């Protein structure tokens, strides 16, 4: 098929590769404009732009698709279908209507649960037993469209958002190729009205650990916010980013260090398995403890 691909971050790159490998013709790649990054704050292309240029594909990064000119340029591509995954711009109705077979979105949840911006983080933070990928035909509402294909996967007890992100990206790449193969003869199923939950964008204010909370919730917070923005606590005067944790035996007052990196919570305790000191790389707990003297209690 003649495909317009629309995506921006790392999550989208395996999907672009899968479409190319499947033999689809990529009419154009749309992504967010380059952003200032690094110490020099020079404009850096998004992961999708970098990959598309390496593949020799034409790249467009309009600031908006709301103008008549941008919509006309999109329609002039004569696409059979648009594949959208973590693009970052709202698609106006003229853009949704332009491809012959519409616009398909790869969404990282089992819709209608976790519509919106941060479905992977929210699934782990809520303690969901499973999540998955839905291939959805896009419409004007936020992730409300009918679903062509869905596949579930369990969430590991200690799985982080970073790990689940990579698994779901690979799943999405595989499923979109299947969905395009069946597009002409597989009608989409409307989403059920029950079970709608929205995955709000992660706020950095959610990242500080409150040791008075139950251990289960703190483990979910740490794993769900890893690697970004990263849950954190204070160790003396230093901020320590906590990147992986599991439930542990032990009791004490909230924040009390019970030994190693096992910390008492409001109820129960957790063991921090991986963490990152300020200005350092992520390290396993044993390595962290060789260079960091813990107080009796963490803040």
N, C-alpha and C positions, 0 to 999 in steps of 0.2 A: 504494500500500500504506500501511497504518498502521504507522509506523516510530518506534521509540525510537532516538534518536541519542545516542551516548556518546563523548565526546572532550573534550580540554582545550586543547592548545596551538595555535599558529598553523597547524601542519600539518593540523589537523582542519577548519579553517574553510572552505576551498574545498569540502570534501566536504558539509558541511551546506548550503552554498549550492546545490550541484548537486542535492541531494535535493529541496530546496524548488523549484528551477527546473523539475525533472522532474515536479512535481505530486504528490509523495508527501505524505501527511498526517503531520506530525511530532507524535506524541502527547506527547512530552516530550523535553527535552534534559538529559542527565546530564553533569556535569563536576566537576572537582576544586573544592573550596571556595576562595573568595578567599584570597589569601596576602598578608602584609605585603610592601610593595615601596616603592621610592623613598626619598628622604631622610627623609620623615616616617614611614616604615614603616606607612603606612595600608594597610588591606586593599584589594587590587586584584583585581577579577574576572579570570578567565582570558579569553584571546581568544575561546574558544567561548561562554562566558557572555555576554560583551559583544555578540557577533554575534547570539546567540539572542534576547537582550532587544531588540536593534534590530529584529529580525524579528517581534517580538511573540510569541515562543514560550515556553511554560512551561519553567522551568529548575529542576532539582534538583541539589543537590551534597551528598549524604550522605558522611559520613566513611568509612563502611563499608557493604557490602551483605550482611554476614554475619548480621544480625539477622533474625528471622522477620518483624518489622514492615516492614523495608526490602524484603524479598523479596515480601511480600504487596502492598505499594504498587506495586512494579514489575509484578507479575503482573496487578494490577487495571487496568493501562493497556490490556490486550487487544490487544497489538501483533501484527501479522503477522510482523515481523522486527525485530531490533535490529542497527544498524550501529555498529561499534565501531572507533575509530581513535585510537590514542595517548591512551586514556582515563586510565590510571594506577591503576586499581584492579583486583584480581583478581575475576572474576565467579564466584561459587559456582554449583554445579550447578543449584539451583532457579532461578537467574536465567538460566542458559544454556538451561534447558528451557522457560521461560515463553512466549516468542514462538512463535506457531504454526509458523513456518518456521525457528526457531532464531536464532542470533546470528552475524553475519558480521563478520569482521575484515579491515581493509585493512592489509596488512603490506608494509613498504618493503624487500623483498628477494625474491630468487628462491628460495623455500623448497624444500628444507630448509636451504639455506645462510643463515646469519645469522639464526637464531631469536633472539629476545630483545630487549634494551632499546635497542641502539645500532646498528642494521643499516646506516645510511647512513654514519656515521663509519667503521665497521669495513671496509666495502667499499672505501672510498678508501684507508684506511690499509694494507690488505692488497694494494693494487695490482690489484684486480679490473678486468677489462676491461669488464664490464657488470654491471648490477643490474636491478631492476625492481619491479613491484608484483604481489602475489598477493592475490586475494580468497579468504579461507579461511573455512570453516564452523568455528566455535569448538568446542573440547572442553576437557576439564579440563587436559590437558597444555599446556606452554608452546609455543605456536605449532606444535602438532603436527597440527592438524586437516586434513581433506581440502580441496583447492584447487578452486574453481569456475572461476576465470579467472586467467590470468597474462599479463603482457606485459613483455618485456625492453627495456632501453635501454642504449646504450653510455655509459661514463663518460669524459668528456673528460680529456686528459692534464693539464690545469691546472685542472680543475673542483674547486671547493671543496664541502665538505659543505653550506654554506648554499645554493649554487646548485642542487646535486643535490636537496636537501630540497624546494625550490620546484617543481622539475620533477616529482618523484615525487608531491608533493601534488596537482598538477593531473592527473597520470595516474590517481591513485587516485580522484579525484572523477569522472573520466570512466568508469572501469572499474566502479565500484560501481553506477552507473546502468545500465550494460549488464548486469551480473550480476543485478540485481533484475528486469530485463525477461525474463531467461532462467531465472529461479529455479525455475519449475515444471517445466521440461523439460530441464534440464542437470544431470546427476548430477555431484557433485564427484569428483575423482580423488585417491586416497590419495597422500600424500607418499612418495617413495622412501626406503628405509631408509639408503641410502648417501648420503654427502655432508652429513651433519648437522654444522653448526658453530654455535656460540653467540656472539652479539654482546654481550659483557659491557658493562655500563654504563661509560662513560668515567670514569676516575679522573684527577683533576687532577695527580696525580704523573706521569702520562704526558706532560704538556705541555712539560716543559723539554727543549730540544734538546741532544742529546749529539753534538757535532761530530765525534767519533771514528767515528760510524756511517757507512755508505755514503750517498752523496748521494741515491740512489734512495729509500731509506727515509726520509730527512729531508724530501724533497719530499712524500712521501705523508703524513708526520706533520703537516706544516704545513698542507697543503690539507685533510687529513681532520679537523683540529681547528679549522678556520676556519668560522664566526666564534667558536664557543664550544666549549671553554673558551679556545682559542687557544694554539698553541705559542709558546714564548718563549725568549729568551736574555738575558743581561746585556750591556749596552753601558756600560762604566765602572760607575757605580753605579746605572744605570737599567735597569729591565726593559723590553724591547722585545718587543711581541707581533707575531709574524710571521703574516701572513694569506694570503699567496699566494706560491708559489715554483715554479720550474722548474729542470730540469737545465741546467748551464752548462759551458763549457769552462774548463779551468784546473786546476792542481795546487798543492798547498802543504801546510803542516802543518794539522791539524784546527783550525778556527776562524779561520784566517788570512784577513784581508780582502784579496782579490785586486784590488780596484778596484770603486768603486760599492758596491752591496750584493751582490756576488758573493763567496761564502764557500767556502773549501776545507773538505772533509769527510774522513772516514777514507779514502774512495776517491772521486775525482771532486769536483765542486763544484756548488753551487746558486746561482741568482740569486733574491734576494727581490724580488718585484714589488710587494708591498703590505704595509704594516706599520702599527703603531699605537704611539705613544709614550704613556707614562703620563699620564692626564688629557687626552689629545688624541683627535681623531677619526681614523679610518683614513685613511691617505694613500698615494699612489703613492710608489715608491722615490725618484724624483727630488725630490719635495717633502720627504720625510723627510731627505734628505741636505743640503738647504739649511739646515736648522736643527740638525743633529746631527753632531758631529765624531766619526768612528769611530776607535777605537784600531786598532793593527795586528792585534789578535786579539780575537775575541768569546768570551765565556765561556758 
